[in-house]
């Protein structure tokens, strides 16, 4: 939380005074002792994240290949390739484990 000087409007800084901490202004002689504990907490609202791969519908009609899942050891995984970088870079391959209990996703 920011506090502002009532005289000049600049942001007050916290400095250690003779017996306590105090708010002080860098541009004018304003000083205000801090006598009580001060705390302020603000929780920001997070934005919803869109699934860049199209969500669950993107995995409906994809092929599967033989590749072992690192999480559960299942031998097959669905895959799709998407051009995520410039045209001169190779495509990125995304995998999803075929085991319905696992469903781990990774990329290569």
MOPAC internal coordinates of N, CA, C and O (Angstrom, degrees):
PM7 1SCF
backbone

  N    0.0000 0     0.00 0     0.00 0    0    0    0
  C    1.4365 1     0.00 0     0.00 0    1    0    0
  C    1.5226 1   107.72 1     0.00 0    2    1    0
  O    1.2310 1   120.81 1   -45.87 1    3    2    1
  N    1.2990 1   116.06 1   134.13 1    3    2    1
  C    1.4546 1   121.14 1   179.59 1    5    3    2
  C    1.5191 1   109.92 1   -99.13 1    6    5    3
  O    1.2310 1   121.29 1   -39.52 1    7    6    5
  N    1.3036 1   115.13 1   140.48 1    7    6    5
  C    1.4595 1   121.30 1   174.23 1    9    7    6
  C    1.5137 1   107.60 1  -117.21 1   10    9    7
  O    1.2310 1   121.10 1   -36.94 1   11   10    9
  N    1.3289 1   115.51 1   143.06 1   11   10    9
  C    1.4501 1   121.07 1  -175.72 1   13   11   10
  C    1.5263 1   110.33 1  -116.72 1   14   13   11
  O    1.2310 1   121.45 1   -30.62 1   15   14   13
  N    1.3087 1   114.82 1   149.38 1   15   14   13
  C    1.4615 1   121.61 1   179.78 1   17   15   14
  C    1.5273 1   109.87 1   -68.17 1   18   17   15
  O    1.2310 1   119.81 1   -49.76 1   19   18   17
  N    1.3556 1   117.97 1   130.24 1   19   18   17
  C    1.4687 1   119.46 1   178.98 1   21   19   18
  C    1.5291 1   112.38 1   -72.64 1   22   21   19
  O    1.2310 1   119.73 1   163.81 1   23   22   21
  N    1.3376 1   118.11 1   -16.19 1   23   22   21
  C    1.4605 1   120.92 1  -178.89 1   25   23   22
  C    1.5218 1   112.24 1   -87.53 1   26   25   23
  O    1.2310 1   120.44 1   127.55 1   27   26   25
  N    1.3550 1   116.77 1   -52.45 1   27   26   25
  C    1.4652 1   119.28 1  -173.69 1   29   27   26
  C    1.5285 1   113.90 1  -114.01 1   30   29   27
  O    1.2310 1   119.34 1   166.98 1   31   30   29
  N    1.3451 1   118.86 1   -13.02 1   31   30   29
  C    1.4618 1   121.85 1   176.17 1   33   31   30
  C    1.5174 1   115.03 1    87.50 1   34   33   31
  O    1.2310 1   119.26 1  -176.82 1   35   34   33
  N    1.3296 1   119.02 1     3.18 1   35   34   33
  C    1.4630 1   121.05 1   177.88 1   37   35   34
  C    1.5291 1   110.46 1   -78.19 1   38   37   35
  O    1.2310 1   121.11 1   -18.97 1   39   38   37
  N    1.3226 1   115.47 1   161.03 1   39   38   37
  C    1.4537 1   120.82 1   179.26 1   41   39   38
  C    1.5200 1   109.31 1   -70.59 1   42   41   39
  O    1.2310 1   120.81 1   -46.54 1   43   42   41
  N    1.3394 1   116.05 1   133.46 1   43   42   41
  C    1.4544 1   120.95 1   178.37 1   45   43   42
  C    1.5252 1   110.11 1   -81.99 1   46   45   43
  O    1.2310 1   120.85 1   -34.98 1   47   46   45
  N    1.3202 1   115.98 1   145.02 1   47   46   45
  C    1.4504 1   121.27 1   176.03 1   49   47   46
  C    1.5200 1   108.38 1  -105.86 1   50   49   47
  O    1.2310 1   120.52 1   -20.48 1   51   50   49
  N    1.3226 1   116.60 1   159.52 1   51   50   49
  C    1.4611 1   121.48 1   176.63 1   53   51   50
  C    1.5185 1   106.91 1  -100.33 1   54   53   51
  O    1.2310 1   121.16 1   -53.20 1   55   54   53
  N    1.3188 1   115.38 1   126.80 1   55   54   53
  C    1.4657 1   120.27 1   177.57 1   57   55   54
  C    1.5163 1   109.49 1  -132.67 1   58   57   55
  O    1.2310 1   121.13 1   -19.32 1   59   58   57
  N    1.3025 1   115.44 1   160.68 1   59   58   57
  C    1.4541 1   120.49 1  -179.48 1   61   59   58
  C    1.5257 1   108.23 1   -89.48 1   62   61   59
  O    1.2310 1   121.18 1   -58.46 1   63   62   61
  N    1.3271 1   115.34 1   121.54 1   63   62   61
  C    1.4602 1   120.96 1   178.66 1   65   63   62
  C    1.5123 1   110.92 1   -93.36 1   66   65   63
  O    1.2310 1   120.38 1    12.56 1   67   66   65
  N    1.3351 1   116.88 1  -167.44 1   67   66   65
  C    1.4647 1   120.30 1  -178.57 1   69   67   66
  C    1.5302 1   113.23 1   -63.33 1   70   69   67
  O    1.2310 1   119.51 1   136.74 1   71   70   69
  N    1.3146 1   118.53 1   -43.26 1   71   70   69
  C    1.4700 1   121.35 1  -177.00 1   73   71   70
  C    1.5214 1   113.54 1  -119.46 1   74   73   71
  O    1.2310 1   120.25 1   167.80 1   75   74   73
  N    1.2976 1   117.14 1   -12.20 1   75   74   73
  C    1.4647 1   119.99 1  -174.36 1   77   75   74
  C    1.5242 1   109.15 1  -157.17 1   78   77   75
  O    1.2310 1   121.51 1    -2.10 1   79   78   77
  N    1.3177 1   114.72 1   177.90 1   79   78   77
  C    1.4596 1   120.15 1   172.29 1   81   79   78
  C    1.5179 1   108.45 1   -84.20 1   82   81   79
  O    1.2310 1   120.91 1   -23.95 1   83   82   81
  N    1.3285 1   115.86 1   156.05 1   83   82   81
  C    1.4640 1   119.11 1  -178.94 1   85   83   82
  C    1.5203 1   110.01 1  -151.36 1   86   85   83
  O    1.2310 1   121.59 1   -23.79 1   87   86   85
  N    1.3492 1   114.56 1   156.21 1   87   86   85
  C    1.4562 1   121.42 1   172.22 1   89   87   86
  C    1.5176 1   107.54 1   -86.11 1   90   89   87
  O    1.2310 1   120.76 1   -43.50 1   91   90   89
  N    1.3185 1   116.15 1   136.50 1   91   90   89
  C    1.4560 1   120.30 1   179.67 1   93   91   90
  C    1.5203 1   108.79 1  -138.89 1   94   93   91
  O    1.2310 1   121.20 1   -29.99 1   95   94   93
  N    1.3292 1   115.31 1   150.01 1   95   94   93
  C    1.4545 1   122.08 1   178.14 1   97   95   94
  C    1.5282 1   108.31 1  -101.16 1   98   97   95
  O    1.2310 1   120.50 1   -41.25 1   99   98   97
  N    1.3187 1   116.66 1   138.75 1   99   98   97
  C    1.4591 1   121.14 1  -179.73 1  101   99   98
  C    1.5241 1   113.10 1   -78.66 1  102  101   99
  O    1.2310 1   119.91 1   160.03 1  103  102  101
  N    1.3223 1   117.78 1   -19.97 1  103  102  101
  C    1.4679 1   119.28 1  -174.04 1  105  103  102
  C    1.5187 1   114.20 1  -107.65 1  106  105  103
  O    1.2310 1   119.99 1   158.78 1  107  106  105
  N    1.3257 1   117.63 1   -21.22 1  107  106  105
  C    1.4699 1   119.60 1   179.06 1  109  107  106
  C    1.5315 1   108.38 1  -132.58 1  110  109  107
  O    1.2310 1   119.54 1    -8.22 1  111  110  109
  N    1.3206 1   118.48 1   171.78 1  111  110  109
  C    1.4736 1   120.09 1  -175.15 1  113  111  110
  C    1.5280 1   115.53 1   -80.81 1  114  113  111
  O    1.2310 1   118.97 1  -163.92 1  115  114  113
  N    1.3289 1   119.56 1    16.08 1  115  114  113
  C    1.4657 1   121.71 1  -178.05 1  117  115  114
  C    1.5262 1   110.81 1   -67.39 1  118  117  115
  O    1.2310 1   120.70 1   -49.83 1  119  118  117
  N    1.3519 1   116.27 1   130.17 1  119  118  117
  C    1.4688 1   123.76 1   175.96 1  121  119  118
  C    1.5256 1   107.77 1  -138.97 1  122  121  119
  O    1.2310 1   120.34 1   -42.69 1  123  122  121
  N    1.3231 1   116.96 1   137.31 1  123  122  121
  C    1.4563 1   122.15 1   178.29 1  125  123  122
  C    1.5271 1   107.68 1  -137.45 1  126  125  123
  O    1.2310 1   120.12 1   -60.90 1  127  126  125
  N    1.3267 1   117.38 1   119.10 1  127  126  125
  C    1.4629 1   121.90 1   179.99 1  129  127  126
  C    1.5250 1   110.61 1   -69.80 1  130  129  127
  O    1.2310 1   121.05 1   -34.53 1  131  130  129
  N    1.3278 1   115.59 1   145.47 1  131  130  129
  C    1.4649 1   121.65 1   176.65 1  133  131  130
  C    1.5186 1   106.70 1   -99.50 1  134  133  131
  O    1.2310 1   120.89 1   -66.68 1  135  134  133
  N    1.3301 1   115.91 1   113.32 1  135  134  133
  C    1.4541 1   120.70 1  -176.86 1  137  135  134
  C    1.5230 1   113.04 1  -100.53 1  138  137  135
  O    1.2310 1   120.14 1   151.21 1  139  138  137
  N    1.3222 1   117.33 1   -28.79 1  139  138  137
  C    1.4626 1   121.77 1  -176.56 1  141  139  138
  C    1.5265 1   110.08 1  -113.88 1  142  141  139
  O    1.2310 1   121.43 1   -22.73 1  143  142  141
  N    1.3210 1   114.88 1   157.27 1  143  142  141
  C    1.4538 1   120.42 1   175.20 1  145  143  142
  C    1.5234 1   107.99 1   -69.04 1  146  145  143
  O    1.2310 1   120.56 1   -45.03 1  147  146  145
  N    1.3212 1   116.54 1   134.97 1  147  146  145
  C    1.4625 1   121.22 1  -178.90 1  149  147  146
  C    1.5198 1   108.88 1  -120.88 1  150  149  147
  O    1.2310 1   120.70 1   -48.25 1  151  150  149
  N    1.2980 1   116.27 1   131.75 1  151  150  149
  C    1.4628 1   121.22 1   177.81 1  153  151  150
  C    1.5122 1   108.78 1  -144.40 1  154  153  151
  O    1.2310 1   121.26 1   -38.13 1  155  154  153
  N    1.3178 1   115.20 1   141.87 1  155  154  153
  C    1.4503 1   120.69 1   177.97 1  157  155  154
  C    1.5215 1   107.69 1  -145.79 1  158  157  155
  O    1.2310 1   120.62 1   -47.07 1  159  158  157
  N    1.3090 1   116.43 1   132.93 1  159  158  157
  C    1.4510 1   121.51 1  -178.52 1  161  159  158
  C    1.5188 1   108.16 1  -132.35 1  162  161  159
  O    1.2310 1   120.91 1   -49.08 1  163  162  161
  N    1.3210 1   115.87 1   130.92 1  163  162  161
  C    1.4598 1   120.15 1   179.47 1  165  163  162
  C    1.5258 1   108.20 1  -129.11 1  166  165  163
  O    1.2310 1   120.62 1   -54.84 1  167  166  165
  N    1.3249 1   116.42 1   125.16 1  167  166  165
  C    1.4483 1   122.10 1   178.50 1  169  167  166
  C    1.5177 1   108.89 1   -98.66 1  170  169  167
  O    1.2310 1   120.71 1   -57.20 1  171  170  169
  N    1.3053 1   116.24 1   122.80 1  171  170  169
  C    1.4524 1   121.15 1  -179.40 1  173  171  170
  C    1.5216 1   109.84 1   -81.81 1  174  173  171
  O    1.2310 1   120.82 1   -33.80 1  175  174  173
  N    1.3149 1   116.03 1   146.20 1  175  174  173
  C    1.4525 1   121.23 1   176.27 1  177  175  174
  C    1.5259 1   107.56 1   -83.01 1  178  177  175
  O    1.2310 1   120.19 1   -56.54 1  179  178  177
  N    1.3191 1   117.25 1   123.46 1  179  178  177
  C    1.4493 1   121.95 1  -178.66 1  181  179  178
  C    1.5235 1   110.28 1   -81.39 1  182  181  179
  O    1.2310 1   121.11 1   -35.65 1  183  182  181
  N    1.3134 1   115.49 1   144.35 1  183  182  181
  C    1.4548 1   120.48 1   177.51 1  185  183  182
  C    1.5218 1   109.59 1   -76.80 1  186  185  183
  O    1.2310 1   120.86 1   -27.09 1  187  186  185
  N    1.3176 1   115.97 1   152.91 1  187  186  185
  C    1.4538 1   119.89 1   175.54 1  189  187  186
  C    1.5259 1   108.70 1   -74.80 1  190  189  187
  O    1.2310 1   120.76 1   -38.45 1  191  190  189
  N    1.3254 1   116.16 1   141.55 1  191  190  189
  C    1.4508 1   121.22 1  -177.75 1  193  191  190
  C    1.5227 1   108.73 1  -100.26 1  194  193  191
  O    1.2310 1   120.90 1   -53.69 1  195  194  193
  N    1.3243 1   115.88 1   126.31 1  195  194  193
  C    1.4580 1   120.70 1   176.60 1  197  195  194
  C    1.5154 1   109.54 1   -81.73 1  198  197  195
  O    1.2310 1   120.88 1   -38.59 1  199  198  197
  N    1.3244 1   115.92 1   141.41 1  199  198  197
  C    1.4558 1   120.33 1   176.93 1  201  199  198
  C    1.5248 1   107.89 1   -78.54 1  202  201  199
  O    1.2310 1   120.31 1   -67.29 1  203  202  201
  N    1.3255 1   117.01 1   112.71 1  203  202  201
  C    1.4587 1   121.09 1  -175.27 1  205  203  202
  C    1.5231 1   112.67 1   -68.93 1  206  205  203
  O    1.2310 1   119.91 1   162.64 1  207  206  205
  N    1.3299 1   117.77 1   -17.36 1  207  206  205
  C    1.4590 1   120.73 1   178.61 1  209  207  206
  C    1.5206 1   112.44 1   -90.58 1  210  209  207
  O    1.2310 1   119.34 1  -176.13 1  211  210  209
  N    1.3195 1   118.86 1     3.87 1  211  210  209
  C    1.4500 1   121.24 1   176.74 1  213  211  210
  C    1.5047 1   114.97 1    94.51 1  214  213  211
  O    1.2310 1   119.01 1  -171.89 1  215  214  213
  N    1.3122 1   119.49 1     8.11 1  215  214  213
  C    1.4559 1   122.56 1   177.08 1  217  215  214
  C    1.5190 1   112.45 1    76.06 1  218  217  215
  O    1.2310 1   120.85 1    22.36 1  219  218  217
  N    1.3239 1   115.98 1  -157.64 1  219  218  217
  C    1.4624 1   121.64 1  -176.41 1  221  219  218
  C    1.5286 1   111.57 1   -68.58 1  222  221  219
  O    1.2310 1   119.77 1   150.92 1  223  222  221
  N    1.3244 1   118.05 1   -29.08 1  223  222  221
  C    1.4568 1   121.28 1  -178.15 1  225  223  222
  C    1.5265 1   112.44 1   -67.05 1  226  225  223
  O    1.2310 1   119.94 1   155.39 1  227  226  225
  N    1.3182 1   117.72 1   -24.61 1  227  226  225
  C    1.4629 1   120.77 1  -179.68 1  229  227  226
  C    1.5242 1   111.92 1   -68.82 1  230  229  227
  O    1.2310 1   119.59 1   156.05 1  231  230  229
  N    1.3223 1   118.39 1   -23.95 1  231  230  229
  C    1.4655 1   122.22 1  -176.96 1  233  231  230
  C    1.5280 1   112.72 1   -94.84 1  234  233  231
  O    1.2310 1   119.00 1  -174.53 1  235  234  233
  N    1.3404 1   119.52 1     5.47 1  235  234  233
  C    1.4669 1   121.12 1  -174.18 1  237  235  234
  C    1.5324 1   113.18 1   -70.70 1  238  237  235
  O    1.2310 1   119.20 1   133.58 1  239  238  237
  N    1.3088 1   119.12 1   -46.42 1  239  238  237
  C    1.4671 1   121.76 1  -173.47 1  241  239  238
  C    1.5301 1   111.80 1  -115.63 1  242  241  239
  O    1.2310 1   120.32 1  -131.62 1  243  242  241
  N    1.3088 1   116.99 1    48.38 1  243  242  241
  C    1.4616 1   120.39 1   179.88 1  245  243  242
  C    1.5260 1   110.12 1  -108.58 1  246  245  243
  O    1.2310 1   121.09 1   -21.15 1  247  246  245
  N    1.3069 1   115.51 1   158.85 1  247  246  245
  C    1.4601 1   121.57 1   179.27 1  249  247  246
  C    1.5206 1   110.28 1   -83.58 1  250  249  247
  O    1.2310 1   121.36 1   -15.31 1  251  250  249
  N    1.3376 1   115.00 1   164.69 1  251  250  249
  C    1.4594 1   119.88 1   175.87 1  253  251  250
  C    1.5245 1   108.46 1  -120.03 1  254  253  251
  O    1.2310 1   121.35 1   -21.45 1  255  254  253
  N    1.3118 1   115.03 1   158.55 1  255  254  253
  C    1.4554 1   121.57 1  -179.18 1  257  255  254
  C    1.5220 1   109.15 1  -138.89 1  258  257  255
  O    1.2310 1   120.86 1   -12.68 1  259  258  257
  N    1.3146 1   115.97 1   167.32 1  259  258  257
  C    1.4557 1   120.34 1   178.54 1  261  259  258
  C    1.5206 1   109.28 1   -87.65 1  262  261  259
  O    1.2310 1   121.04 1   -75.96 1  263  262  261
  N    1.3059 1   115.61 1   104.04 1  263  262  261
  C    1.4588 1   123.12 1   175.32 1  265  263  262
  C    1.5220 1   106.35 1  -151.67 1  266  265  263
  O    1.2310 1   120.28 1   -43.32 1  267  266  265
  N    1.3088 1   117.07 1   136.68 1  267  266  265
  C    1.4676 1   120.81 1  -174.89 1  269  267  266
  C    1.5235 1   110.34 1   -81.41 1  270  269  267
  O    1.2310 1   121.19 1   -42.83 1  271  270  269
  N    1.3260 1   115.34 1   137.17 1  271  270  269
  C    1.4599 1   122.33 1   174.96 1  273  271  270
  C    1.5303 1   108.70 1   -78.05 1  274  273  271
  O    1.2310 1   120.56 1   -48.68 1  275  274  273
  N    1.3229 1   116.53 1   131.32 1  275  274  273
  C    1.4643 1   120.76 1  -179.78 1  277  275  274
  C    1.5279 1   112.02 1   -70.51 1  278  277  275
  O    1.2310 1   120.59 1   153.97 1  279  278  277
  N    1.3291 1   116.48 1   -26.03 1  279  278  277
  C    1.4702 1   120.96 1  -175.91 1  281  279  278
  C    1.5275 1   112.18 1   -79.77 1  282  281  279
  O    1.2310 1   120.46 1   127.29 1  283  282  281
  N    1.3535 1   116.72 1   -52.71 1  283  282  281
  C    1.4734 1   119.10 1  -173.56 1  285  283  282
  C    1.5270 1   113.56 1  -113.92 1  286  285  283
  O    1.2310 1   119.94 1   170.44 1  287  286  285
  N    1.3415 1   117.73 1    -9.56 1  287  286  285
  C    1.4567 1   120.31 1   178.60 1  289  287  286
  C    1.5196 1   114.64 1    83.09 1  290  289  287
  O    1.2310 1   119.62 1  -173.52 1  291  290  289
  N    1.3393 1   118.33 1     6.48 1  291  290  289
  C    1.4607 1   121.86 1   178.15 1  293  291  290
  C    1.5273 1   108.74 1   -62.08 1  294  293  291
  O    1.2310 1   120.21 1   -35.61 1  295  294  293
  N    1.3346 1   117.21 1   144.39 1  295  294  293
  C    1.4671 1   121.68 1  -171.06 1  297  295  294
  C    1.5282 1   114.59 1   -85.18 1  298  297  295
  O    1.2310 1   118.97 1   167.75 1  299  298  297
  N    1.3445 1   119.58 1   -12.25 1  299  298  297
  C    1.4684 1   121.48 1  -177.16 1  301  299  298
  C    1.5269 1   110.41 1  -124.27 1  302  301  299
  O    1.2310 1   122.08 1   -28.07 1  303  302  301
  N    1.3356 1   113.63 1   151.93 1  303  302  301
  C    1.4652 1   120.10 1   177.44 1  305  303  302
  C    1.5269 1   108.89 1  -148.23 1  306  305  303
  O    1.2310 1   120.75 1   -35.62 1  307  306  305
  N    1.3249 1   116.17 1   144.38 1  307  306  305
  C    1.4573 1   121.51 1   172.19 1  309  307  306
  C    1.5243 1   107.86 1   -72.37 1  310  309  307
  O    1.2310 1   120.63 1   -27.26 1  311  310  309
  N    1.3311 1   116.39 1   152.74 1  311  310  309
  C    1.4608 1   118.31 1   177.94 1  313  311  310
  C    1.5168 1   110.22 1  -145.01 1  314  313  311
  O    1.2310 1   121.09 1   -26.07 1  315  314  313
  N    1.3277 1   115.52 1   153.93 1  315  314  313
  C    1.4604 1   122.42 1   170.85 1  317  315  314
  C    1.5202 1   107.57 1  -149.05 1  318  317  315
  O    1.2310 1   121.21 1   -28.64 1  319  318  317
  N    1.3141 1   115.29 1   151.36 1  319  318  317
  C    1.4533 1   120.57 1  -179.18 1  321  319  318
  C    1.5250 1   109.14 1  -115.24 1  322  321  319
  O    1.2310 1   121.25 1   -46.31 1  323  322  321
  N    1.3290 1   115.21 1   133.69 1  323  322  321
  C    1.4626 1   121.48 1  -178.98 1  325  323  322
  C    1.5205 1   108.34 1  -133.42 1  326  325  323
  O    1.2310 1   120.88 1   -41.06 1  327  326  325
  N    1.3238 1   115.93 1   138.94 1  327  326  325
  C    1.4623 1   121.06 1   176.17 1  329  327  326
  C    1.5218 1   107.94 1   -81.28 1  330  329  327
  O    1.2310 1   120.17 1   -79.31 1  331  330  329
  N    1.3308 1   117.28 1   100.69 1  331  330  329
  C    1.4594 1   121.33 1  -176.30 1  333  331  330
  C    1.5194 1   112.51 1   -96.66 1  334  333  331
  O    1.2310 1   119.82 1   161.71 1  335  334  333
  N    1.3127 1   117.94 1   -18.29 1  335  334  333
  C    1.4627 1   121.55 1  -179.18 1  337  335  334
  C    1.5162 1   109.43 1  -116.65 1  338  337  335
  O    1.2310 1   120.22 1    16.09 1  339  338  337
  N    1.3064 1   117.19 1  -163.91 1  339  338  337
  C    1.4618 1   120.66 1  -178.76 1  341  339  338
  C    1.5222 1   110.36 1   -68.00 1  342  341  339
  O    1.2310 1   120.80 1   -12.14 1  343  342  341
  N    1.3174 1   116.07 1   167.86 1  343  342  341
  C    1.4628 1   121.66 1  -173.27 1  345  343  342
  C    1.5241 1   112.85 1   -65.45 1  346  345  343
  O    1.2310 1   119.43 1   154.74 1  347  346  345
  N    1.3249 1   118.69 1   -25.26 1  347  346  345
  C    1.4586 1   120.02 1  -179.03 1  349  347  346
  C    1.5339 1   112.53 1   -83.84 1  350  349  347
  O    1.2310 1   119.76 1   175.54 1  351  350  349
  N    1.3341 1   118.07 1    -4.46 1  351  350  349
  C    1.4667 1   122.87 1   176.57 1  353  351  350
  C    1.5314 1   109.25 1   -94.19 1  354  353  351
  O    1.2310 1   119.87 1   -28.07 1  355  354  353
  N    1.3408 1   117.86 1   151.93 1  355  354  353
  C    1.4738 1   119.33 1   177.92 1  357  355  354
  C    1.5325 1   111.43 1   -69.55 1  358  357  355
  O    1.2310 1   121.30 1   -20.60 1  359  358  357
  N    1.3240 1   115.12 1   159.40 1  359  358  357
  C    1.4628 1   120.80 1   179.66 1  361  359  358
  C    1.5268 1   110.14 1   -71.02 1  362  361  359
  O    1.2310 1   120.43 1   -26.35 1  363  362  361
  N    1.3294 1   116.79 1   153.65 1  363  362  361
  C    1.4550 1   122.55 1   176.93 1  365  363  362
  C    1.5253 1   108.57 1   -94.65 1  366  365  363
  O    1.2310 1   120.08 1   -49.43 1  367  366  365
  N    1.3268 1   117.45 1   130.57 1  367  366  365
  C    1.4564 1   122.14 1   178.96 1  369  367  366
  C    1.5241 1   108.83 1   -99.68 1  370  369  367
  O    1.2310 1   121.03 1   -55.44 1  371  370  369
  N    1.3280 1   115.63 1   124.56 1  371  370  369
  C    1.4573 1   122.59 1   177.86 1  373  371  370
  C    1.5228 1   108.64 1  -105.43 1  374  373  371
  O    1.2310 1   120.75 1   -42.39 1  375  374  373
  N    1.3354 1   116.16 1   137.61 1  375  374  373
  C    1.4663 1   122.20 1  -178.95 1  377  375  374
  C    1.5227 1   110.02 1  -121.19 1  378  377  375
  O    1.2310 1   121.29 1   -29.23 1  379  378  377
  N    1.3380 1   115.13 1   150.77 1  379  378  377
  C    1.4644 1   122.02 1   173.04 1  381  379  378
  C    1.5193 1   107.11 1  -139.92 1  382  381  379
  O    1.2310 1   120.63 1   -52.09 1  383  382  381
  N    1.3162 1   116.40 1   127.91 1  383  382  381
  C    1.4621 1   121.80 1  -177.29 1  385  383  382
  C    1.5325 1   110.33 1   -60.02 1  386  385  383
  O    1.2310 1   120.85 1   -42.71 1  387  386  385
  N    1.3425 1   115.98 1   137.29 1  387  386  385
  C    1.4759 1   121.49 1   179.40 1  389  387  386
  C    1.5191 1   112.57 1   -74.42 1  390  389  387
  O    1.2310 1   119.87 1   163.33 1  391  390  389
  N    1.3265 1   117.86 1   -16.67 1  391  390  389
  C    1.4589 1   121.59 1   179.04 1  393  391  390
  C    1.5361 1   108.43 1   -70.34 1  394  393  391
  O    1.2310 1   119.49 1   -63.22 1  395  394  393
  N    1.3575 1   118.58 1   116.78 1  395  394  393
  C    1.4663 1   120.06 1  -176.77 1  397  395  394
  C    1.5344 1   114.15 1   -63.42 1  398  397  395
  O    1.2310 1   119.76 1   153.70 1  399  398  397
  N    1.3295 1   118.06 1   -26.30 1  399  398  397
  C    1.4581 1   120.04 1   178.75 1  401  399  398
  C    1.5353 1   111.45 1   -76.68 1  402  401  399
  O    1.2310 1   120.28 1   156.94 1  403  402  401
  N    1.3156 1   117.08 1   -23.06 1  403  402  401
  C    1.4730 1   120.65 1  -177.46 1  405  403  402
  C    1.5315 1   110.31 1   -95.60 1  406  405  403
  O    1.2310 1   119.72 1   108.01 1  407  406  405
  N    1.3169 1   118.13 1   -71.99 1  407  406  405
  C    1.4612 1   122.27 1   178.85 1  409  407  406
  C    1.5221 1   115.20 1    67.09 1  410  409  407
  O    1.2310 1   120.24 1  -159.22 1  411  410  409
  N    1.3248 1   117.14 1    20.78 1  411  410  409
  C    1.4736 1   120.80 1  -179.29 1  413  411  410
  C    1.5263 1   110.12 1   -61.90 1  414  413  411
  O    1.2310 1   121.07 1   -40.43 1  415  414  413
  N    1.3379 1   115.57 1   139.57 1  415  414  413
  C    1.4628 1   121.71 1   177.56 1  417  415  414
  C    1.5181 1   109.83 1  -112.87 1  418  417  415
  O    1.2310 1   120.96 1   -39.42 1  419  418  417
  N    1.3221 1   115.77 1   140.58 1  419  418  417
  C    1.4577 1   120.76 1   174.27 1  421  419  418
  C    1.5160 1   108.61 1  -151.85 1  422  421  419
  O    1.2310 1   120.77 1    -8.54 1  423  422  421
  N    1.3147 1   116.13 1   171.46 1  423  422  421
  C    1.4603 1   120.99 1  -179.99 1  425  423  422
  C    1.5159 1   110.21 1  -132.16 1  426  425  423
  O    1.2310 1   122.01 1   -21.23 1  427  426  425
  N    1.3115 1   113.76 1   158.77 1  427  426  425
  C    1.4552 1   119.67 1  -179.11 1  429  427  426
  C    1.5139 1   109.06 1  -126.80 1  430  429  427
  O    1.2310 1   120.10 1   180.00 1  431  430  429

